[in-house]
């Protein structure tokens, strides 16, 4: 059997891997993207990902560069205000409400929110029209052999591919990362997250709302209207046993619990999808590269879903990697390129993982005096306009 040859093999066909395929294919590189599971591209299909992704401004620019944004924009809900609510008093009611308004730092929204299942649908359709990209769902990577000049990747269909660069976008348990011998450090919080969609009578007005009490944040992120009603995506983080209890409740009891936890900020919430459960960890790879291999997205770093940082960190990986590849296409995948990629990204990734870890721990606290201290800190930080603007710019990805 003659080995197939491409410039880049991408292991992983989630949102990160599909975006990488579009970015590098648009840049003129030949790309093969594989994933062991076909993408679920319908909202109500079994196994669909009901989480959403908020693409912040730098990530939106990368999607436009990849030719994807034109397809995605009609489905996107803009995020103009990030609202932080402290409801950590004795009763579950708002006691501090602070709005971080994008208009203070930009004439554009912070970002745009889209459902993950819809992202997969639109991205797969986009790749089908790209002559430089081949997407093979239902095909897994089974082996990796690298040498200075190239990488050889074995696939589950029995074929082998030779590439100048292998991009590991295959998740927190990345087979490529493991095959490359790169270690990871993992932090477990004992938390899980419920992800689902709701409708509500009060319009969200493009405000993303993060409500802090204990156990983790309850976050409402704007979606386009659903069946004629205002709609939001919800990520509800709690201790693992509590999430298991909530996930098993009858719908009427679950709606009562989520309405109490939402502080009724958008009126009565009505469940508008099934409930899905996701584990919460922090994880960071010791290195973001190996010989002929680059780690991106959750293969390189995992963070709790706070502040819309997860996939935006992932797209920042791809932006740096694509810039290096386009600047010197004849040196694609060489050690110097990958060392530069690691140097440009790893320090920032470490800083963000640590920062989000601290925010998550603060959101989990149950002791009343500590919850009071958290509320005072929020109030103090928000009251200082330069600090508030700096926090917003850092959230968008500005470097300090």
N, C-alpha and C positions, 0 to 999 in steps of 0.2 A: 504494500500500500504506500503510495506517495504521500508524504506529509503535506498538508495544506500550509501555505505561508501567508501571513498577514503582518501588518505593522504592530497591531495591538490586539491582545486577547483581554476581554473584560470578564472576570468571573463574578457573576451576580447580576440579575435582571430586575432588581427592585428599582425604586425611584432614582437612587444614586447611580446605579449601574446604567440604567437607560439614559440618564442625563449625560453621563460620561461618554456613552456611545454616540450621542448626538453631537456633543462638543467636539470630540476628536474626528468624527466622520465629517463634520462641517469644515474642519481645518484641513481636510484632504488626506488624512491617514486611513488606511484600510483597517477595518475594525470587525472583530468577531466577538459578540456578546452572548454568553451562555448562562443558563440558570436551570437548576434541576426541576423547578416547578413552573408550569405555565402561569402567566400572570392572570389574576382574577380581575376582570375589568368591568364588572357590573355591581352596582351598589348592594343589591339584595342577594347576590349569589353566595353560596357557601364558601367560607374562607376569605371573603373580601375584607380588605383593610379599611376599617371605618375611622381610623385616625385621619387627621388632616395635617397639612404642612403649610406653614406660613412662610412664604418666600420673602425675605427682607430685601431691601433695595439692591445690595450687591449681587444677591442670588438671582434676582429678576433680570439684572443686566447680563448675567451668564446665560440664562435661558433665552434671552433675545439673541445673544451671540450664537447660540446653538440652533437658532431658527425655530425654537419651541414656543416662544411666548405668544406668537400670533394665534396659535391653536388654543393656548391656555387662558388667555386674557378674558374671553367671553364668559368663562366659568368661574372667575376669581372674585372673591369678596375683598375689597380693600380694607386695610387696618389703619385707621387714622389716629386712634387713641389707644394706648395701653393703660388700662385702669387697674390699679392695685387696691384691694379692699382688705383691711384688717377686721376680721370678725372674731377675734380671739378673746373677747370678754366672757363673762359668766354665761350670758345668753348668746345664741348664734345670730347676732344682728350686727350690721356694719357700725363700726365706731370710728374708723378712719377711712376715707375714700380719697385717693390721689390719682389724678389723670396725667399721664405723660403724653403730651400732644405733639404729633409729628410736625405741626406747623411751627413749633419753636426752633426747629433745626433744618427744615426742608419744606419745599413747596409740594412734595409728594407724600403719599402714605408711607408709614413704616414698612408695610409689606402687603402681600396679597395672599389670601387663604384659599386652599383647594383641597378637596378630599383625595386621599391617597389612591383609592380605586380608580377615580377619574384621571388622575395623573398617569397611571399605568396605561389606561385606555388610550389617551391622547398621545402619549410618548411612543407606544408600540405602533400606532397608526403613522406617526411621523417617520419612524425608522424604516417602515415599509417602503417609503418613497425615496430613501437615500441609497444611491448606488454604491457608496463606500462602506456601508454597514450591513452586516448579516447578524440577525438575532435568531438564536436557536433555543427557544424555551423547551423544557423537558430534557435538556442535556446538561450534565454536571461535569465539572473538572474532577479527574480522578488521580492525576499525577502531575508533578512539576519537576523538571530537570533544567537547571540553568548552567550556563557557562558564560565566559566573558563576552562572546559574540552574540548569543541569542538565548531564548528560553524555549523549551519544548514542553507542551502541555498535552497530557492525555485526557481524552473525553470519554464519557460513559457510553457513547455509541461505538466505541472501539477505534475511533480515528485519533490522529495526533496532529497537532498544529505547532508550527514554528513561528515565533514572534520576536520582535525586538523589545517589546515591553509587555508585561502582564500587570494589569490593574486589578487588585483585589478589592472588589466592592461587594463581597459575599458575606457581610454581616459580622455580628459580634463573635460568632464561632467559626470565623473564616478558615476554610480548608487550605486556601493558598497561604495565608499567614502561618498556619501550623506547618505546612510543607516547607516554608522558607525558614522555619526555626526561629521565629520572632516571638518573644515572650510578651505577656500582657499582665497588667496589674488590675485587679477587679475589686470594687467596693460594693458590698451588698447592704441594703438598707432595711430589709424585711418589708419592703413596700411592693405594692402592685398598683396598676392603674386600670380603671374602667374607662373605656372609650365608647362613645355612642353619640347619636344626634338627637336633638330636641327641637320642638317648635315652641313658640311663646307669643303672647299677645302684644308685648311691648317691643317695638323694633330695636335691634341692637345698635343701629346708627353707626355701624362700622367701628364699634368699640370692642376690643378684646379685654375681657375682665378676668382677673386672677384673684380669687377669694381665699384668704389665708385664715385658718383656724388652728387645726392640729392635724397630724397625720400626713399632710401634704396639701398642695393647692387644689382648689376646684376651679377649673379654667373654662370659661365660655368663649369660644372663638367664632366670629361671624362667618356664616355661610349664606349663599343666595337663598331666597325664599324657597320653601318646600311645600308643595301642594297649596300655594297661595298664602302661606303663613310665614312670618319671620322665623328663621332657623339658625341654630348655632351648633357647632361641634363642642362636645364636652370631654375633657380629660379630668378624671376624679382620682386623685392619688390618696391611698390610705394604707394602713398596715395590711399585710397579706391576708390574715384571717378575716378582717373586716371586709375586704374586697370580695372574698369568697362568699361571705354572708350576703352582701349586697347583690352580688351577681345572681344568687339563687332566689332572691325575693320575688314574689308575684309582682306583676307590673304595677298594680295599684299601690302596694306597699313600697316598691322602689321609687315610684314617683313622689310619694310622700316624703321619703328620706332625702331625695335629691332636691326637692323644693325647700326643705328646711336648710340643707347645706348651701343652697344658692342664695339664701337670704331674700328670696323672692324679688331679686333686683330686676328681672325681666318679666315679672308676673308668674303665673303658674306654668311650670315647664311640663310639656307632654313628650313622653318618649316616642321618638320617630324612627328608631332603628333597633336592631338587636344590640345586646351588650357584648363587648369583647374585653378580654383581660390581657394585660401586658406586664411582664416583669420590669422592675425598675432597678438599674444598676448604674454605677460609673465604671468605666473601663478605659485604659489607655495602653497602647502598644509601646514597648521600649524603643522601637525604631519604626519609622514610617516607610522604610525601604529595605530591600535585600538585593542581591544580584539580579538585575533585569526585572525587578518586582517593585511596584509602588502600592502602598496601602492607602485607601481612601475610605471616608465615611465610617460606618460602624466596624469595619475591619481594623480601623486605626483608633477610634475613640467612640465612646458611648457616654451620654449624659442623660440625667432625668429630664423630662419634658417641661422645662421652665424657661420662659423668656424666648421661646421660638429659636433656640440655639442649635439644636441637633443637626438637622439637615442643612442648615445654613453654614455650619462649620464644614460639613461634607462638601458643599459646593465651593467653599473657599479652597479646600484641597484641590479640587479639579481645576479651579481658575489658575492657581499657581502652577500646577503640573502642565496645563495646556499652554500657559505663557512660555514656559521653558521649552516645551516641545516645538512650538511654532517659531521660537527664536533661533533654534538650531535643530531643524528636523533631521539632519543627517546624523545627529548624536542622540537620537531618541533611545532612551533606556540605558544609556551608558552610565557608568558609576558616578562621574562628575555631575551629570544632570540630576541623578537621584539623591546624591548627597546634598546638592543645593536645595532640592525640594524639601528634604528632611529639615535642613537648617532654617528654611523660611517658614515652615509650618509648625514644627514640633513644639517650639517654645510657646507659641500662641495657644496651641491646643492644650498644653499642660496648664497654662494660666486659666483658660476658660473652664476646663474640667474641674479645677480646684475651686474656682469661683462659683460655679453652679452647684458643686458639692456643698459649699457653705450655705448657699441660698436654700437648698433642699433641706439641710439639717435645721435651718432656722424655721422653715415652714412646718416641720414635723413636731416641734416642741409642744408638749402638753401641759407643763407646769405653768400655772397662771402668772407668777411673777416674771417668768421668761417671756411669756406671750405679751405681757405689758411692756417689757423692755423692747421687744421686736416692734411693737406699735410706735413707741417713742423714737426708735431709730428711723423708721420709715418717715415719720413726720419731720424729723430733723433734716434728713437728706433731701426730702422734697422741697423744703422751705428755702434751701440754698440754690438759687437759679443756676449759677455756674456748675454746681455739682450735678443738678438735675439734667442739664444739657449734656454734660460729659457722660453721664450714665446712659443717656439715650444714644449718643454717638457710639459709645463702646458696644451697646447692644446691637447696633447695625453693623458692627465689624470694624469700626475705626480703630487704628492702632494707637496705643498710648505712648 
